[in-house]
Amino acid sequence: MSRERARNRMLGDEPLSPGRLEAFSDGVIAIILTIMVLELKSPESPDPHALLHEWPIFISYVISFFYVAVYWINHHHLFHRVKRVDLPILWANIAVLFCMSLIPFFTEWMESTRLSAFPTAVYAAVMLMNGAAFSVLNRAVGRQSVASPELVLLERAAMRKNLIAIAIYAIAIPAAYYRTTLSLALVFLVALIYAIPSLWVERYADKLEAKVERPLGQGTLHEPYTGPPPSHDRS
């Protein structure tokens, strides 16, 4: 029995299709967004100041909702590259969904403490977990593109983007103890970077391609001069 056939048997009689896994992920993400909406509590007073008093709740909700929506867009964009679903992709996708399912809980905790330092730092740490999990999923999908030079460049660009996002999350964690709004601004910055999945990646991939394919005559080695060619005069 081949390794491919054995792997398919572990997943079932037929391999799981990318469309089915993406539909399952869409359902989980929709539930996460619904939970966040249900966690919103309207002020009891009709006074406009009561609504303004709840600005931390609204700000954290907007950031979390936008963040999950951006992840859904990038997840959909990433699955266009999936040729077949194997075990690494399956478990990496489950890890991404698990990390995303933690967002409503820690968003509500941060809201209930009115953006206190420690809950905000934990919220940023959860976002870092999400970024790391998505990076692993991107790497698992990228393994199927090693045969294509163009996709390899895109994979390298996407990995660099993921590492930058993780670095920003790492800065956002201690920044919460200095100013919570700065920490949330850094988290929101990552969401803005990922808002258009292909724009930043394709630009960096073009730079990589330009470095790999240098113009002729630049950086090339010439054969050393060995004198004039030998004479073939028979006289």
VOTIPA-63459 format. One record per residue (C-alpha): x, y, z; residue in three letters. Coordinates in pm, 1 decimal. Example, Ala and Ser with C-alpha at 12.3 -4.5 7.8 and 13.67 -1.06 7.14 Angstrom:
@X->1230.0, Y->-450.0, Z->780.0, res->Ala
@X->1367.0, Y->-106.0, Z->714.0, res->Ser
***
This chain:
@X->0.0, Y->0.0, Z->0.0, res->Met
@X->144.1, Y->341.9, Z->-98.4, res->Ser
@X->194.6, Y->618.5, Z->150.7, res->Arg
@X->-68.2, Y->830.2, Z->-27.1, res->Glu
@X->-325.6, Y->552.5, Z->-5.9, res->Arg
@X->-248.3, Y->490.9, Z->361.4, res->Ala
@X->-290.4, Y->860.9, Z->432.0, res->Arg
@X->-626.1, Y->863.4, Z->254.7, res->Asn
@X->-739.6, Y->568.2, Z->463.5, res->Arg
@X->-660.4, Y->759.7, Z->780.6, res->Met
@X->-885.3, Y->1043.1, Z->657.1, res->Leu
@X->-1156.3, Y->809.0, Z->529.0, res->Gly
@X->-1239.5, Y->612.4, Z->217.1, res->Asp
@X->-1215.5, Y->934.4, Z->18.4, res->Glu
@X->-978.8, Y->1225.2, Z->94.6, res->Pro
@X->-1141.9, Y->1531.4, Z->248.2, res->Leu
@X->-1198.8, Y->1793.8, Z->-18.0, res->Ser
@X->-1066.2, Y->2149.7, Z->33.4, res->Pro
@X->-1416.8, Y->2283.5, Z->-27.0, res->Gly
@X->-1563.2, Y->2077.5, Z->255.6, res->Arg
@X->-1292.3, Y->2185.0, Z->501.5, res->Leu
@X->-1336.4, Y->2547.5, Z->398.8, res->Glu
@X->-1715.0, Y->2522.2, Z->447.8, res->Ala
@X->-1660.9, Y->2376.3, Z->795.9, res->Phe
@X->-1421.4, Y->2660.7, Z->878.7, res->Ser
@X->-1670.3, Y->2920.3, Z->749.2, res->Asp
@X->-1935.0, Y->2779.7, Z->983.0, res->Gly
@X->-1706.0, Y->2798.5, Z->1286.3, res->Val
@X->-1597.7, Y->3153.5, Z->1202.9, res->Ile
@X->-1963.2, Y->3257.6, Z->1158.4, res->Ala
@X->-2041.4, Y->3121.8, Z->1506.2, res->Ile
@X->-1745.1, Y->3314.3, Z->1653.9, res->Ile
@X->-1873.3, Y->3639.4, Z->1502.0, res->Leu
@X->-2224.4, Y->3566.5, Z->1628.7, res->Thr
@X->-2099.5, Y->3508.1, Z->1983.5, res->Ile
@X->-1921.1, Y->3843.2, Z->1980.6, res->Met
@X->-2238.2, Y->4020.3, Z->1869.9, res->Val
@X->-2438.5, Y->3854.3, Z->2147.4, res->Leu
@X->-2183.5, Y->3967.6, Z->2405.7, res->Glu
@X->-2262.6, Y->4333.2, Z->2332.2, res->Leu
@X->-2463.9, Y->4497.2, Z->2610.4, res->Lys
@X->-2654.2, Y->4818.6, Z->2547.7, res->Ser
@X->-2646.9, Y->5091.6, Z->2816.7, res->Pro
@X->-2947.0, Y->5105.3, Z->3046.5, res->Glu
@X->-2963.7, Y->5484.1, Z->3050.6, res->Ser
@X->-3104.8, Y->5685.0, Z->2755.7, res->Pro
@X->-2846.8, Y->5957.0, Z->2824.6, res->Asp
@X->-2595.9, Y->6002.0, Z->2536.4, res->Pro
@X->-2316.8, Y->6016.1, Z->2794.5, res->His
@X->-2402.2, Y->5659.0, Z->2892.3, res->Ala
@X->-2330.1, Y->5550.1, Z->2534.5, res->Leu
@X->-2002.2, Y->5742.1, Z->2530.0, res->Leu
@X->-1911.4, Y->5579.3, Z->2860.4, res->His
@X->-1915.1, Y->5240.4, Z->2684.9, res->Glu
@X->-1649.8, Y->5335.4, Z->2427.5, res->Trp
@X->-1400.7, Y->5066.8, Z->2545.8, res->Pro
@X->-1658.4, Y->4797.7, Z->2476.5, res->Ile
@X->-1735.1, Y->4930.2, Z->2130.5, res->Phe
@X->-1368.5, Y->4979.4, Z->2036.4, res->Ile
@X->-1266.3, Y->4628.7, Z->2145.2, res->Ser
@X->-1567.0, Y->4481.1, Z->1965.0, res->Tyr
@X->-1481.5, Y->4662.4, Z->1640.4, res->Val
@X->-1118.0, Y->4548.1, Z->1656.5, res->Ile
@X->-1210.0, Y->4185.5, Z->1730.5, res->Ser
@X->-1484.5, Y->4170.9, Z->1466.8, res->Phe
@X->-1260.2, Y->4325.3, Z->1201.9, res->Phe
@X->-977.7, Y->4093.3, Z->1303.4, res->Tyr
@X->-1189.8, Y->3778.0, Z->1266.7, res->Val
@X->-1330.7, Y->3904.4, Z->936.5, res->Ala
@X->-979.5, Y->3964.8, Z->801.8, res->Val
@X->-875.5, Y->3615.7, Z->908.3, res->Tyr
@X->-1175.9, Y->3472.6, Z->726.5, res->Trp
@X->-1075.1, Y->3659.7, Z->408.8, res->Ile
@X->-715.4, Y->3536.7, Z->434.4, res->Asn
@X->-831.9, Y->3182.6, Z->511.4, res->His
@X->-1046.0, Y->3185.6, Z->197.3, res->His
@X->-755.4, Y->3328.7, Z->-4.3, res->His
@X->-514.1, Y->3067.6, Z->133.7, res->Leu
@X->-740.1, Y->2773.6, Z->50.5, res->Phe
@X->-731.2, Y->2864.6, Z->-317.8, res->His
@X->-380.3, Y->2715.3, Z->-311.9, res->Arg
@X->-481.9, Y->2388.5, Z->-145.8, res->Val
@X->-461.4, Y->2099.5, Z->-390.6, res->Lys
@X->-556.3, Y->1828.5, Z->-143.2, res->Arg
@X->-620.8, Y->1812.3, Z->230.5, res->Val
@X->-364.9, Y->1608.3, Z->424.1, res->Asp
@X->-321.2, Y->1560.0, Z->798.0, res->Leu
@X->-86.6, Y->1859.5, Z->852.6, res->Pro
@X->-335.2, Y->2092.7, Z->683.2, res->Ile
@X->-627.0, Y->1937.4, Z->871.5, res->Leu
@X->-472.9, Y->1978.2, Z->1217.3, res->Trp
@X->-320.7, Y->2318.2, Z->1140.4, res->Ala
@X->-665.6, Y->2440.3, Z->1033.2, res->Asn
@X->-819.9, Y->2305.9, Z->1355.1, res->Ile
@X->-551.2, Y->2488.6, Z->1555.0, res->Ala
@X->-639.5, Y->2814.4, Z->1376.5, res->Val
@X->-1010.4, Y->2769.6, Z->1453.4, res->Leu
@X->-935.5, Y->2688.0, Z->1817.6, res->Phe
@X->-727.3, Y->3003.0, Z->1861.9, res->Cys
@X->-995.9, Y->3212.4, Z->1693.3, res->Met
@X->-1262.1, Y->3064.7, Z->1923.0, res->Ser
@X->-1077.2, Y->3220.6, Z->2219.6, res->Leu
@X->-1120.0, Y->3573.5, Z->2083.7, res->Ile
@X->-1481.5, Y->3632.8, Z->2206.4, res->Pro
@X->-1395.5, Y->3521.3, Z->2561.9, res->Phe
@X->-1090.4, Y->3743.6, Z->2601.6, res->Phe
@X->-1261.9, Y->4030.8, Z->2420.9, res->Thr
@X->-1545.1, Y->4020.1, Z->2674.2, res->Glu
@X->-1295.7, Y->3998.7, Z->2964.2, res->Trp
@X->-1107.6, Y->4301.0, Z->2833.6, res->Met
@X->-1435.0, Y->4490.5, Z->2791.6, res->Glu
@X->-1559.9, Y->4405.5, Z->3141.5, res->Ser
@X->-1238.6, Y->4540.8, Z->3297.3, res->Thr
@X->-1254.1, Y->4853.0, Z->3080.5, res->Arg
@X->-927.0, Y->4784.4, Z->2903.3, res->Leu
@X->-715.7, Y->4706.6, Z->3208.5, res->Ser
@X->-349.4, Y->4633.0, Z->3145.7, res->Ala
@X->-332.5, Y->4260.4, Z->3218.5, res->Phe
@X->-648.7, Y->4156.0, Z->3026.1, res->Pro
@X->-533.0, Y->4367.7, Z->2731.3, res->Thr
@X->-188.7, Y->4202.1, Z->2740.4, res->Ala
@X->-352.7, Y->3857.8, Z->2746.8, res->Val
@X->-576.0, Y->3965.4, Z->2456.1, res->Tyr
@X->-264.2, Y->4060.3, Z->2256.8, res->Ala
@X->-108.2, Y->3724.8, Z->2349.3, res->Ala
@X->-416.5, Y->3544.7, Z->2214.6, res->Val
@X->-377.5, Y->3740.6, Z->1891.8, res->Met
@X->-14.7, Y->3628.4, Z->1879.0, res->Leu
@X->-134.6, Y->3267.1, Z->1914.8, res->Met
@X->-370.5, Y->3323.2, Z->1622.2, res->Asn
@X->-89.9, Y->3466.8, Z->1411.0, res->Gly
@X->140.5, Y->3175.1, Z->1491.4, res->Ala
@X->-131.8, Y->2919.7, Z->1416.3, res->Ala
@X->-213.0, Y->3083.0, Z->1083.1, res->Phe
@X->157.7, Y->3088.6, Z->999.0, res->Ser
@X->174.3, Y->2712.0, Z->1059.3, res->Val
@X->-131.6, Y->2661.4, Z->836.8, res->Leu
@X->26.5, Y->2874.6, Z->565.6, res->Asn
@X->343.2, Y->2664.3, Z->589.2, res->Arg
@X->143.3, Y->2340.4, Z->566.4, res->Ala
@X->-32.1, Y->2464.9, Z->252.5, res->Val
@X->295.7, Y->2593.3, Z->109.4, res->Gly
@X->444.6, Y->2243.5, Z->114.7, res->Arg
@X->222.7, Y->2160.8, Z->-182.6, res->Gln
@X->377.9, Y->2442.0, Z->-389.4, res->Ser
@X->746.1, Y->2349.7, Z->-370.6, res->Val
@X->746.7, Y->2238.7, Z->-734.8, res->Ala
@X->642.4, Y->2581.1, Z->-865.5, res->Ser
@X->912.7, Y->2853.2, Z->-854.2, res->Pro
@X->651.0, Y->3129.5, Z->-867.7, res->Glu
@X->454.3, Y->2987.6, Z->-575.2, res->Leu
@X->775.3, Y->2935.5, Z->-378.9, res->Val
@X->842.8, Y->3309.1, Z->-404.8, res->Leu
@X->488.7, Y->3385.6, Z->-289.6, res->Leu
@X->533.7, Y->3142.1, Z->-0.7, res->Glu
@X->852.1, Y->3315.0, Z->110.0, res->Arg
@X->681.1, Y->3654.3, Z->91.6, res->Ala
@X->379.8, Y->3528.8, Z->289.4, res->Ala
@X->605.9, Y->3379.0, Z->556.5, res->Met
@X->791.9, Y->3708.3, Z->591.9, res->Arg
@X->458.9, Y->3886.3, Z->633.8, res->Lys
@X->353.4, Y->3638.3, Z->903.3, res->Asn
@X->679.6, Y->3686.3, Z->1094.1, res->Leu
@X->634.7, Y->4065.2, Z->1087.6, res->Ile
@X->281.2, Y->4024.0, Z->1225.1, res->Ala
@X->402.7, Y->3797.4, Z->1506.7, res->Ile
@X->672.4, Y->4052.5, Z->1594.6, res->Ala
@X->410.0, Y->4328.7, Z->1617.8, res->Ile
@X->196.3, Y->4109.3, Z->1844.7, res->Tyr
@X->500.5, Y->4045.0, Z->2064.7, res->Ala
@X->548.9, Y->4422.0, Z->2102.0, res->Ile
@X->177.6, Y->4473.2, Z->2175.1, res->Ala
@X->190.8, Y->4247.3, Z->2483.7, res->Ile
@X->426.8, Y->4460.0, Z->2697.8, res->Pro
@X->286.6, Y->4778.4, Z->2540.6, res->Ala
@X->-40.4, Y->4707.9, Z->2723.8, res->Ala
@X->130.6, Y->4792.8, Z->3054.3, res->Tyr
@X->243.2, Y->5126.5, Z->2914.8, res->Tyr
@X->-80.9, Y->5220.9, Z->2738.7, res->Arg
@X->-362.2, Y->4982.9, Z->2649.4, res->Thr
@X->-475.7, Y->5193.5, Z->2354.6, res->Thr
@X->-127.2, Y->5157.5, Z->2203.1, res->Leu
@X->-145.9, Y->4780.5, Z->2240.7, res->Ser
@X->-485.0, Y->4768.4, Z->2069.1, res->Leu
@X->-357.0, Y->5000.1, Z->1795.1, res->Ala
@X->-73.7, Y->4754.8, Z->1722.0, res->Leu
@X->-320.4, Y->4466.0, Z->1705.8, res->Val
@X->-539.2, Y->4667.2, Z->1470.5, res->Phe
@X->-231.3, Y->4748.2, Z->1260.1, res->Leu
@X->-178.7, Y->4377.9, Z->1191.4, res->Val
@X->-540.4, Y->4345.1, Z->1081.9, res->Ala
@X->-488.8, Y->4634.7, Z->840.0, res->Leu
@X->-176.6, Y->4467.8, Z->699.2, res->Ile
@X->-378.5, Y->4153.6, Z->627.5, res->Tyr
@X->-689.0, Y->4336.5, Z->501.8, res->Ala
@X->-579.1, Y->4284.9, Z->138.9, res->Ile
@X->-419.7, Y->3938.0, Z->140.9, res->Pro
@X->-234.4, Y->3944.5, Z->-190.3, res->Ser
@X->-125.1, Y->4308.3, Z->-223.8, res->Leu
@X->170.3, Y->4314.3, Z->16.2, res->Trp
@X->274.3, Y->3956.6, Z->-60.6, res->Val
@X->279.9, Y->4004.5, Z->-437.3, res->Glu
@X->486.7, Y->4322.7, Z->-411.3, res->Arg
@X->748.4, Y->4152.7, Z->-196.3, res->Tyr
@X->745.5, Y->3846.3, Z->-422.3, res->Ala
@X->822.5, Y->4073.9, Z->-717.8, res->Asp
@X->1124.3, Y->4207.7, Z->-527.4, res->Lys
@X->1243.0, Y->3854.8, Z->-455.5, res->Leu
@X->1201.7, Y->3761.3, Z->-820.2, res->Glu
@X->1402.1, Y->4066.9, Z->-924.9, res->Ala
@X->1684.3, Y->3958.8, Z->-694.8, res->Lys
@X->1680.5, Y->3602.6, Z->-823.8, res->Val
@X->1664.1, Y->3695.7, Z->-1192.3, res->Glu
@X->1935.7, Y->3957.2, Z->-1224.3, res->Arg
@X->1977.8, Y->4129.9, Z->-1560.3, res->Pro
@X->2232.7, Y->3974.5, Z->-1790.3, res->Leu
@X->2576.9, Y->4121.6, Z->-1750.5, res->Gly
@X->2537.1, Y->4209.4, Z->-1379.5, res->Gln
@X->2707.8, Y->3990.0, Z->-1126.1, res->Gly
@X->2807.0, Y->3725.3, Z->-1382.3, res->Thr
@X->3152.6, Y->3571.6, Z->-1397.3, res->Leu
@X->3346.7, Y->3593.1, Z->-1723.4, res->His
@X->3593.1, Y->3333.9, Z->-1840.0, res->Glu
@X->3956.0, Y->3441.8, Z->-1790.5, res->Pro
@X->4148.5, Y->3559.8, Z->-2098.1, res->Tyr
@X->4379.7, Y->3286.8, Z->-2226.8, res->Thr
@X->4524.9, Y->3460.9, Z->-2526.3, res->Gly
@X->4431.9, Y->3449.2, Z->-2894.6, res->Pro
@X->4275.5, Y->3135.6, Z->-3036.1, res->Pro
@X->4519.7, Y->2877.8, Z->-3175.1, res->Pro
@X->4617.0, Y->2920.6, Z->-3538.1, res->Ser
@X->4494.6, Y->2657.4, Z->-3783.8, res->His
@X->4732.0, Y->2759.2, Z->-4065.9, res->Asp
@X->4847.6, Y->2445.5, Z->-4244.9, res->Arg
@X->5135.4, Y->2616.3, Z->-4430.8, res->Ser
***
